[in-house]
Amino acid sequence: MSDAGPTAVLPRRPLALGELLDSAVLLLRGQARLLIPLAVLLAVGEQLLLYPLRLLADAEPPVWWFDAGRFGWYWLLLAIGAGTEALIIALLGNPAARGAAAALLGRRAGPVELLRPAGARWGATLLSTAAVGLTVCFAGLAGPAWFAAYGLLGAVVPVLVVDRVPAYRAPWRALTLAVRVGGRFAGIRLLGYLGWWLIRLSIGLGAYYGLQLLGLFDVSTWALPVATVTWVGVNALAYPALACLDAVLHLETRMRTEGLDIRLSRAPAGAPEPVLLAVRR
């Protein structure tokens, strides 16, 4: 096992904010062949799920703004949309976290390895992501509670697949990691979401109105498919990027608060990877 020198993605030391964001981008670049196609499938499913609610809220593309008389339906649409986003990011967090763990140990995990069910804990992941999605959805119904729910639950899946804790302990450990160092994990997670929300909004609206200005065809007639394809495209990039940020944040928080980097530098040669990264009970 090599020493504390940097790997291609994640250096073995506590990182500054800019370094964290760089590491998340590098992780996404390395795992894009797997994460982005998965994100496309999940983003398409999300659009299909939300479409009936948009009809009930009388929301029109591309902004999906609402009719003033149907605010209740629109609020429900926002809450369920928040829940589906959290669920998708958590699902993508399974391969992202395992890819980040491999990078921390000095190697690159390929798509075949990350798709292999052995050791991936997909059963526990599916249950945990459903719980995360429902929690964020219900928090969204309460308005500002969304910020707390989203910020605090980012480490649930990385804790499952990297720390190897029992599923029933994963939420509590995720909350514990999120509030350490003055809530640094939660704050950076929310900052990352806000940044990608602004990017998604800019691209989603810019593409639609840009096509209108070009006048190549009557965009208003094709508003639904154009908006759907655009939002699927931007979400298929944003969701894996946020999952990669969660994965990097999780490992960095462990290095910052638990000395994971020191533990790895002292690990005996030939120790199994799951043992190196698992939380000692």
C-alpha positions in Angstrom: 0.0 0.0 0.0 1.4 3.3 -1.0 1.9 6.2 1.3 -0.1 9.4 1.6 0.6 10.7 -1.8 -2.3 11.8 -4.0 -4.1 9.5 -6.3 -5.6 10.5 -9.6 -8.8 11.5 -8.0 -8.7 11.8 -4.2 -5.6 12.8 -2.2 -5.1 11.1 1.2 -5.5 14.2 3.3 -8.2 16.6 4.4 -9.1 18.8 1.5 -10.1 22.5 0.9 -13.5 23.2 -0.7 -12.0 23.8 -4.1 -10.0 20.5 -3.9 -13.2 18.6 -3.0 -15.1 20.0 -6.0 -12.1 19.1 -8.2 -12.0 15.6 -6.8 -15.7 15.1 -7.4 -15.3 16.3 -11.1 -12.4 13.9 -11.6 -14.4 11.0 -10.1 -17.3 11.8 -12.4 -14.9 11.9 -15.4 -13.5 8.6 -14.5 -16.8 6.9 -14.0 -18.9 8.7 -16.6 -19.2 5.6 -18.8 -21.3 4.0 -16.1 -22.8 6.9 -14.1 -24.2 9.0 -16.9 -26.1 6.2 -18.8 -27.6 5.1 -15.4 -28.5 8.7 -14.7 -30.2 9.0 -18.1 -32.4 6.0 -17.4 -33.3 7.3 -13.9 -33.9 10.9 -15.2 -36.3 9.6 -17.9 -38.2 7.6 -15.2 -38.4 10.7 -13.1 -39.9 12.8 -15.9 -42.5 10.1 -16.5 -43.4 9.9 -12.8 -43.7 13.7 -12.5 -45.7 14.3 -15.7 -49.2 13.4 -14.2 -48.5 15.7 -11.3 -47.5 18.5 -13.7 -50.9 18.1 -15.4 -52.7 18.3 -12.1 -50.8 21.4 -11.2 -51.4 22.8 -14.7 -47.6 23.4 -15.0 -46.4 24.3 -18.4 -43.0 23.6 -19.9 -40.2 24.6 -20.0 -40.4 26.5 -16.6 -43.1 24.2 -15.3 -44.7 27.1 -13.5 -48.1 26.6 -12.0 -51.6 27.9 -12.2 -52.4 30.1 -9.2 -55.5 28.1 -8.4 -53.6 24.8 -8.2 -50.9 25.7 -5.7 -51.6 22.7 -3.5 -50.9 20.3 -6.4 -47.8 22.3 -7.3 -46.5 22.1 -3.8 -47.0 18.3 -3.9 -45.1 18.2 -7.3 -42.2 20.1 -5.8 -42.0 17.8 -2.7 -42.2 14.6 -4.8 -39.6 16.0 -7.2 -37.3 16.7 -4.3 -37.8 13.2 -3.1 -37.1 11.6 -6.6 -33.9 13.8 -6.9 -32.6 12.6 -3.5 -33.5 9.0 -4.4 -31.7 9.1 -7.7 -28.6 10.8 -6.3 -28.5 8.2 -3.5 -28.8 5.3 -6.0 -26.0 6.7 -8.1 -24.0 7.0 -4.9 -23.5 3.3 -4.7 -21.2 3.0 -7.7 -19.8 6.5 -7.1 -18.8 5.7 -3.5 -17.2 2.4 -4.5 -15.3 4.1 -7.3 -14.1 6.8 -4.9 -13.0 4.1 -2.4 -10.9 2.4 -5.2 -9.4 5.8 -6.2 -8.4 6.5 -2.6 -6.6 3.2 -2.6 -4.7 4.1 -5.7 -6.6 2.3 -8.4 -9.4 2.9 -10.9 -12.5 0.7 -10.7 -14.0 0.0 -14.1 -17.7 -0.3 -15.0 -17.7 -4.1 -14.9 -16.4 -4.1 -11.3 -18.9 -1.4 -10.2 -21.8 -3.4 -11.8 -20.8 -6.6 -10.2 -23.3 -7.4 -7.4 -20.8 -9.1 -5.1 -20.1 -6.8 -2.2 -22.2 -3.9 -3.7 -25.0 -4.3 -1.1 -27.7 -3.4 -3.6 -30.5 -4.8 -1.5 -29.7 -2.6 1.5 -29.0 0.3 -0.9 -32.5 0.1 -2.5 -34.2 0.1 0.9 -32.0 2.9 2.1 -32.5 5.1 -1.0 -36.3 4.6 -0.7 -36.1 5.8 2.9 -34.0 8.8 1.9 -36.4 9.7 -1.0 -39.4 9.5 1.3 -37.8 11.5 4.0 -36.8 14.3 1.7 -40.2 14.2 0.1 -42.0 14.6 3.4 -39.5 17.3 4.5 -40.3 19.1 1.2 -43.9 19.2 2.1 -42.8 21.1 5.2 -40.9 23.6 3.2 -37.6 24.7 4.9 -37.2 21.2 6.4 -36.0 20.1 2.9 -32.7 21.9 3.5 -32.0 19.9 6.7 -33.1 16.6 5.2 -31.1 16.9 2.0 -28.0 18.2 3.7 -27.9 15.5 6.4 -28.6 12.4 4.4 -25.9 12.5 1.8 -23.7 9.8 3.4 -26.2 7.1 3.9 -25.2 5.0 0.8 -21.5 5.7 1.1 -21.7 4.5 4.7 -23.4 1.3 3.6 -21.0 0.3 0.8 -17.7 1.7 2.0 -17.9 1.7 5.8 -19.8 -1.6 5.7 -22.0 -0.8 8.6 -25.3 -2.7 9.1 -28.2 -1.1 7.3 -30.0 -0.1 10.4 -27.0 1.9 11.6 -26.3 3.7 8.3 -28.7 6.6 8.8 -27.4 7.5 12.3 -23.8 7.3 11.1 -24.6 9.4 8.1 -26.2 12.1 10.3 -23.2 12.0 12.6 -20.7 12.5 9.7 -22.9 15.3 8.3 -22.8 17.4 11.4 -19.1 17.1 12.3 -16.9 20.1 12.0 -19.8 22.5 12.3 -22.0 20.7 9.8 -19.3 21.0 7.1 -20.6 17.9 5.1 -24.2 19.2 5.1 -23.2 22.7 4.2 -21.0 21.7 1.3 -23.6 19.2 0.0 -26.2 22.0 0.0 -23.8 24.4 -1.7 -23.1 21.7 -4.4 -26.9 21.3 -4.9 -27.4 25.0 -5.3 -24.6 25.3 -7.8 -26.0 22.5 -9.9 -29.5 23.9 -9.6 -28.4 27.2 -11.1 -26.5 25.3 -13.9 -29.6 23.1 -14.6 -31.9 26.1 -14.7 -29.6 28.1 -17.0 -29.2 25.3 -19.5 -32.8 24.1 -19.2 -34.3 27.5 -20.0 -31.4 28.6 -22.2 -31.8 25.7 -24.6 -35.5 26.1 -24.9 -35.5 29.9 -25.5 -32.4 29.6 -27.7 -34.2 27.3 -30.0 -37.1 29.8 -30.1 -34.7 32.5 -31.2 -33.2 30.4 -33.9 -36.6 29.8 -35.4 -35.8 26.4 -36.9 -39.3 25.1 -36.0 -42.2 26.1 -33.8 -40.8 25.3 -30.4 -44.1 26.0 -28.6 -45.7 23.1 -30.5 -43.0 20.8 -29.3 -42.6 22.3 -25.9 -43.2 19.1 -23.9 -40.7 16.9 -25.8 -38.1 19.7 -26.1 -38.3 20.5 -22.4 -38.3 16.9 -21.4 -35.2 16.0 -23.4 -33.4 19.1 -22.1 -34.2 18.5 -18.5 -33.2 14.8 -18.8 -29.9 15.8 -20.3 -29.0 18.3 -17.7 -30.2 16.1 -14.8 -28.2 13.1 -16.3 -25.1 15.2 -15.7 -26.1 16.9 -12.4 -27.2 13.8 -10.6 -24.0 11.8 -11.0 -22.0 14.9 -10.3 -23.8 15.3 -6.9 -23.4 11.6 -6.2 -19.7 11.9 -6.8 -19.6 14.9 -4.5 -21.3 12.9 -1.8 -18.7 10.0 -2.3 -15.7 12.3 -2.0 -17.2 14.3 0.9 -17.8 11.1 2.8 -14.2 9.9 2.5 -12.7 13.3 3.1 -14.8 13.7 6.3 -13.5 10.4 7.5 -10.0 11.5 6.8 -10.6 14.9 8.5 -12.4 13.5 11.6 -11.4 9.8 12.0 -7.8 9.7 10.7 -8.6 7.4 7.8 -5.6 8.7 5.8 -3.3 7.8 8.7 -4.9 4.4 9.1 -4.3 3.7 5.4 -0.7 4.8 5.5 -0.1 2.3 8.4 -2.0 -0.6 6.9 -0.1 -3.8 6.3 0.6 -4.7 2.7 -1.9 -7.1 1.2 -4.8 -6.1 3.5 -8.2 -6.6 1.7 -9.7 -3.4 0.5 -13.1 -3.8 2.3 -11.2 -4.3 5.6 -9.0 -1.2 5.0 -12.0 1.1 4.7 -14.6 -0.6 6.9 -15.5 1.1 10.2 -14.1 -0.8 13.1 -16.7 -1.8 15.6 
